[in-house]
Amino acid sequence: MATSSSTVTPNQVYIGNIAFDSEHDELKALFETCGPVKDFRMLRDSQTNVFRGVAFCTYVSDASARAAIRNLNGEKFKERPLKVEAHDRAKKQTGAAQIPGAPPPPPPPGPTPSAVSPPLAPLPFLRMVT
């Protein structure tokens, strides 16, 4: 479960990888199979009004949201597998939403601490002979 300091909204899910020709009513109907929907929004570009392939579904209960994540993540809709996960308000900053009960996401690519060479030992001062 999300803690009070968490940015995960327990009853809201993020939906990604949606086909651009998807209709609001048909997609909302799919998510209503997991429980009563309080709000359903499909994001559009503010300047062109073109659908961005992303939506948010707010359920009446967090149990319905968990059911949607469990049952609809990876489900094909218009030949595309949906990405359904817990909505994280800080996703833009942290990179990914943490689904309650799921393992943490893998670390970002790059050298691991063991792959980085150890620091060099300081060189001793040479005594100058005059």
N, C-alpha and C positions, 0 to 999 in steps of 0.2 A: 504494500500500500504506500501511497505517497505521504510524505511527512509534511508538516506545515511549512517547512522551509523549501520544499520542492517546488519546481516550476511545472511539474506534470499535472495536468488537469484530469482527475480520475474519470470523469464521465464524458470526456471529449476525445475523439480519435482523429488522427490525420490520415487522409487518403491520398495516395500518390499514384503515379503511373496510369492515370485515367486517360482513356482514348479521348481525343479532342472533339469527336463528334457525339459524345455522350450527352444525354438529356437529363436535366435536373430530376424530373419525376421518376424516370426509370432507375437512376442510381439511388435516389432516396428510398425507393421501394425495396431495393436489394438490402439496404442497411436497416430498414424497418423489420426485416426478418429476424433480427437479433434482439429486438426490443423496441419500446416506444421512443420515438425521436422527438426531442425538444426543439432542435434547430438543425438545419442542414444548409451549408453554404458552399457553392462552387466558386472558386476565385477566378476573376477576370482581370485582364490588364486594364489599368485605370485610363490609359490613353486610347487604346484600340478596341476595348471591350471584348477582346478575344479570350476564350477560355484558356486557362494556364495549365490544365491537367491536374489540378490539386483541389481537394475539397476538405471540409471539416464537418464532422457529425457530432452533435451534442446529444447524448442520451439522457433520459430521465434518471437512470441509475448507473452507477459505475459497473454493476454486474452485467448490464447490457453492453457497455463499452468493452469489457473484457471478453464477452462472447463474440463481439464483432472482430476483435483482434485475433482471437483464437480461430474463428470459423472463416473469416473472409480474407485474411492476409494470404496472398498468393493465389486467391481465387481468380480465375479468368473472367474478365468482363470485356466484351467486344474484342476478343482475341489478345488481350493484354493482362498479365498478372497484376492484380492490385497490390499496392503496398499499404498495409493498414497497421498503424502503430499508435501508441498513446501520444496525445498531443503534448508537446513540450514547448512552452512559451519561450524558452531560452535556446531552442534548437539552433538558431542562426549563430549563436555565440559558442555553443558547446559541440555542435556537430551532429548529435543524434538524440532522439528521445529514448529514455529508459523505460521499457515496459515493466511494470511491477512483477517481480518474481523471475524475470529473465536475467541471464548472465550479463555482465557489463560488456559494452562494445569493445572490440579489439583496439589496441593502441594504434595511433597513426603510423603510417609507414616512415621508415627512416632508420638510422643506425641505432641499435640497442646500446645501452650503457656498456655491455660487455664487449661490443664491437669497437668501441672508442678506445684508442690507445691511452695507456696510463700517462699521467703527467711526468715530465722529465725531472730527474733529480737535479738539484742545484749543483752547479760546477764549483769546485773548491777554488778559492783565490790562490793565485800563484804568488809565491814570495819573490819579490824583485830583489836581485842581488845588485848592489851598487859597487 
